[in-house]
Amino acid sequence: MPSRKEQIHAAIYNAAVDAGFMLYAGHNGVQDKVMIKDLLEDTPHFELTFTGKDISDMDVHIDGVNNSKQISNSLI
C-alpha cells in the first residue's frame, strides 16, 4: 500500500500534468508563498493559498477565481 506521502505526490503530479501547470515557492519580501506557473499559456504567475484548519473546512483560493462558480460548473 502506498504511503500517505506517495499518495499526495501522485495527486499533485497528476493534477499538474493533466492541467499543465507547475507549482513553486515564491517570496514577496515578507513571507513565502505557493506560486503557479501556467505551462500551456504565457500568463503572469499567480499565488495559491489554502485556508482552513483541517480537511472539513479546507479551501483553495486563487485571486480572481470564484470557487462557488467553479463548483456550480462542476469544475471542482
PyMOL commands that set and color helices and strands:
alter all, ss='L'
color gray80, all
select helices_A, chain A and resi 4-19+67-72
alter helices_A, ss='H'
color red, helices_A
select strands_A, chain A and resi 21-27+32-38+46-51+59-62
alter strands_A, ss='S'
color yellow, strands_A
deselect
rebuild
show_as cartoon
